[in-house]
Amino acid sequence: MSALMRVAAEHWQYVSPVLRKPENEAAYDALVCGLDELLSLVGEDENSPLMSLVDILSDWIEAYDHKHRPMPEASGVDVLRYMMREHNLTQSDLPGVGAQSVVSEVLSGKRQLNVRQIRWLAERFGVSVETFIR
């Protein structure tokens, strides 16, 4: 056994509770809390030797989220509503979509976004056109 593995084996009882993939909500919550504590220790130091542990825990948390908390599909109109809320915009603030009445019809589902409007929205919000196509 190498010296590194010997040291790891000697300390495993202290490290193993931290290095377990979450299999339930309690383990997930504990892992998130552990990651928060670790990030407080690391701070802004991206060269910290603890960054590899940050990466591992982050990957496990993300995998658990994808499996147990999948993101719902959002329509282009849902995304538009969200963007308007986030940017504190009114229907009149979107001239590239059309007049206020056109934006109202889009938001109510009476009219669909067309290619020109989608391109304008993508450029306006700095996102890909796929954001508004669903």
C-alpha positions in Angstrom: 0.0 0.0 0.0 1.3 3.4 -0.9 2.0 6.0 1.8 -0.8 8.2 0.4 -3.3 5.3 0.6 -2.2 4.5 4.1 -2.8 8.1 5.2 -6.2 8.1 3.5 -7.2 4.8 5.1 -6.1 6.1 8.5 -8.3 9.2 8.1 -11.2 7.6 6.3 -13.5 7.5 9.3 -13.3 11.3 9.5 -13.6 11.9 5.8 -16.1 9.3 4.7 -19.2 11.1 6.1 -18.5 14.0 3.7 -17.7 11.8 0.7 -21.1 10.1 0.1 -23.4 10.6 -2.7 -26.8 11.7 -1.4 -29.5 9.0 -1.6 -32.3 10.9 0.2 -33.3 14.5 1.1 -31.6 14.4 4.4 -28.3 13.4 2.9 -28.7 15.9 0.1 -29.4 18.7 2.7 -26.3 17.7 4.7 -24.2 17.7 1.5 -25.4 21.2 0.6 -24.6 22.5 4.1 -21.2 20.9 3.9 -20.6 22.5 0.5 -21.6 25.9 1.9 -19.2 25.5 4.8 -16.5 24.4 2.4 -17.1 27.4 0.1 -16.8 29.7 3.2 -13.4 28.2 3.9 -12.2 28.4 0.3 -13.5 31.9 -0.3 -12.3 33.4 -3.6 -9.1 31.2 -3.7 -9.7 29.1 -6.8 -6.2 27.5 -6.4 -7.2 26.1 -3.0 -6.4 22.4 -2.7 -10.0 22.1 -1.4 -11.4 23.1 -4.8 -11.3 19.5 -6.0 -13.6 18.6 -3.1 -15.8 21.5 -4.0 -16.0 20.1 -7.5 -16.9 16.6 -6.3 -19.6 17.8 -3.9 -21.0 20.2 -6.5 -21.2 17.4 -9.1 -23.1 15.1 -6.7 -25.5 17.8 -5.7 -26.2 18.6 -9.4 -26.7 15.0 -10.2 -29.2 14.6 -7.4 -31.0 17.7 -8.5 -31.3 16.4 -12.1 -32.6 13.1 -10.9 -35.0 14.3 -8.2 -35.8 17.9 -9.1 -35.9 18.0 -12.9 -36.4 21.4 -14.4 -39.9 21.8 -15.9 -40.1 22.7 -19.6 -40.9 26.3 -20.2 -42.6 27.7 -23.3 -41.2 30.7 -25.1 -44.1 32.8 -23.6 -43.2 31.5 -20.1 -39.6 32.6 -20.6 -40.8 36.0 -22.0 -43.0 36.6 -18.9 -40.1 35.7 -16.6 -37.7 38.0 -18.5 -40.1 40.8 -18.4 -40.5 40.3 -14.6 -36.8 40.1 -14.0 -36.0 43.2 -16.1 -39.1 45.1 -14.8 -40.5 45.6 -18.3 -43.9 46.4 -19.5 -45.5 45.2 -22.7 -44.7 48.6 -24.2 -41.0 48.1 -23.5 -40.7 45.4 -26.2 -41.0 47.3 -29.5 -39.2 44.5 -31.3 -42.1 42.2 -30.6 -44.7 44.8 -31.7 -47.1 47.2 -30.3 -48.4 46.7 -26.7 -51.5 45.0 -28.2 -49.3 42.5 -30.0 -47.3 41.7 -26.9 -50.5 41.3 -25.0 -51.8 38.8 -27.6 -48.5 36.8 -27.4 -48.6 36.7 -23.6 -52.3 35.6 -23.6 -51.6 32.8 -26.1 -53.7 34.4 -28.9 -50.6 34.9 -31.0 -47.4 32.9 -31.3 -43.9 34.5 -31.5 -42.5 34.6 -35.0 -38.9 34.2 -36.1 -38.3 37.9 -36.3 -39.7 38.5 -32.8 -37.7 35.6 -31.4 -34.5 36.9 -32.9 -35.1 40.3 -31.4 -35.9 38.9 -28.0 -32.8 36.8 -28.0 -30.7 39.8 -28.8 -32.5 42.0 -26.4 -32.0 39.6 -23.5 -28.6 38.2 -24.6 -29.7 34.6 -24.8 -29.9 32.1 -27.6 -33.0 32.0 -29.9 -33.7 28.5 -28.6 -34.6 30.1 -25.3 -37.9 31.3 -26.8 -38.6 28.2 -29.0 -40.5 25.4 -27.1 
